[in-house]
Amino acid sequence: MKKIWLPVTLVTLIAILSLSGCGRAPEVPNETSTASAENVVFELIVAHINDTHSAFDPVPASFRAEELTVFNEFGGHPRILEQANAYRAQAQADNTAMLFLHGGDAWQGSAYFKINEGRMNADILSRMNIDAMALGNHEFDLTNALLNEFLDTINFPVLAANIDASADPDLKDQSNLRPYVLFAFDGYEKIQLHDFAELQDLDQRYHVVGVFGLALEDMPNISPDTGQVQFFSVVESAQAMVDEFAEHGVFNVIAVTHLGHAVDVHVAENVNGIDAIVGGHSHSLLGDFTELGLGYAGDYAQWVVNPNQLDATCIVQAGEYAQAIGKVRLKFDALGQLQYCNGHNTLLSNDEFYQSSARSPDVRLSGQQHSQVLDFIHRHPKITVATEHAQLRAHIDTVYKPHVEQAYGQVIGMLPAPLQHVRRPGDGDSNQHGSQVAPLVALAQYEWVNQAWVQEITGVRPDFALVGAGGIRQSLDEGELREGDISLELLPFANFLAVVPLTGAQVLELLHETVVATLPEGAHAGKFPYGGNFRYTFVETEAGHAGEVTQAEVNRGTWLTPDWQPLDPTATYQVVMNSYNATGNDGWTTLYRAQAESSGRIDLAYVNGELKVFPVQRITRTDGRLQVQYADEELSCSAEFVSCNTDALAVIEFIRDVYVPALGAVMPVKYPMVTLKLME
């Protein structure tokens, strides 16, 4: 049966609903579905990635192969490209339609990005044969002028149907930042259409897929430097987009989003007519990876019934840092009704395996052990040994890698074992104390501000520090730790440190609002708080919804010999944190409320090589954007001779000058700073 492109009237809609037999909530269409082959007239393969964050090289990793913990590498863009090409070759051999989509946040995350400011991202991504990408929050990490340059350079559209960039001087004329794109398929053959007018001359043998994008509606609270771009409701914008597709006879609809898994589910529960959501933002490796020791973040190809109880949406997401690629198969009937949705994520491993994170020749697996690991991988559907795309690997190594290697600087310490970073305790294979990196970062920032020479400049004695998990971008691997590992990769945002006066009650309010926001399955957990010189316990009382801080203590001893004292709700504490969180961004809204009228906060940056204090008067909020109003001179990080990366500098200097001399190596903080007790 041929697809006919006609505007949809009320009569047409009634006919569609009656013909499709959708008078009740649809059953989950997956590998057990009984949908008959004659009902399926169009089949589509969607390969997808998200939150790749400039991970052009493989990521050091580990997984469990039955009783053996294996240390390996996952992913990197050359492996992603090679695997996507394999999917593409199979789709072509089967004469099946295929799309390759990116769920946003291609930017930030590695030294490659810091040095090349998005230009390398444009170069590498344009070699990947991507069909469309969602607009992520980290795409706003530089300037809109550089984002515009990126959009001009890439060979695929970036999609966001819930934004208006017409008032932004840099993006107003950007034609590659679009609400949607159309793809017409005849088997594997694919034609990209730029607007609905092109449907009029399209041969009826083609099946058309509408792909639209959704960006965070609270983007200014996540990424403060969005210029004059406006952001609107994801639910209202999505429904309007689906309705517009229907008016033009397009019923095969995919949303590529950068919202987080929990919000993707919310969209599916409140919008009719989206067949599939290809997501990002929450870094969710969907599917059951517990057998590999990598946890369970939610179902892959989760089926969510729409509010009309007639349609349903299939939701996928593929983890983080280009370690895995997802592949989902969608089957549609003649009326565009989704009949089948199934697939999984695949972790892309190298074929060199080690029995410790040292990855030295003496611990490399060989012979029978190596064969056993390979056999395990070959039996497991969610991990594979993948080769790298040779030309892309060579291009990265010759054009970009030499400059990155030069930028890492001096060795500041050695790690005898890896330090794991997770955003929320319990995620992945972590315990109830979560990240091993975040407490060290928070402790370092507190101790740096607590130095006598810094106190002499600030006039403030800090009490403790807090960090948001999302500001820390990776784990630390065993071996040498260099300056650039901190400033280019671990803390790449160049956020200056701030010291904010907060009452104990405000600290408790902050902990409660940020932790509760991370409890739902698939929630964006970047806002989760970790402490330095401060510890707390949070107990979940309603699974995924509620809980309470049951203990909060401040260290009144030293970091080596702590003396824990209860947090006093009535006392005022000087709290160290980075400027991003100190302003109330990413759900740290208590910080905004505490400074909306007046603020005793001070910001710390280097000017002409000397540390300088910038007193803050208050925080203002306009159209969702939080802005710092300074009491005197404004701190401008783009100004000449101003260096704002005191967040990373504090960690480098503390580890190099204090931590390593005291302990001999870079090791986890010896006492937990966070305890999160989740309900079973």
Secondary structure by P-SEA (a helix, b strand, c coil): cccccccccaaaaaaaaaaacccccccccccccccccccccbbbbbbbccccccccccccccccccccccccccccaaaaaaaaaaaaaaaaaacbbbbbbbccccccccaaaaaacaaaaaaaaaaccccccccccccccccaaaaaaaaacccbbbbbcccccccccccccccccccbbbbbbcccbbbbbccccccccccccbbbbbbbbbcccccccccccccccccccaaaaaaaaaaaaaaacccbbbbbccccaaaaaaaaaccccccccccccccccccccccccccccccccbbbbcccccbbbbbbbbbccccbbbbbbbbbcccccccccbbbbbbbbcccccccccccccccccaaaaaaaaaaaaacccccccccaaaaaaaaacccaaaaaaacccccccccbbbbbbcccccccccccccccaaaaaaaaaaaaacaaaaaaacccccbbbbbcccccccccccccccccccccccccbbbbbbbbbcaaaaaaaaaaaaaaacccccccccccccccccbbbbbccccccccccbbbbbcccccbbbbbcccccccccccccccccccccccaaaaaaccccccbbbbbbcccbbbbbbbccccccccbbbbbbccbbbbccccccccaaaaaaaaaaaacccccccccccccccccbbbbbcc
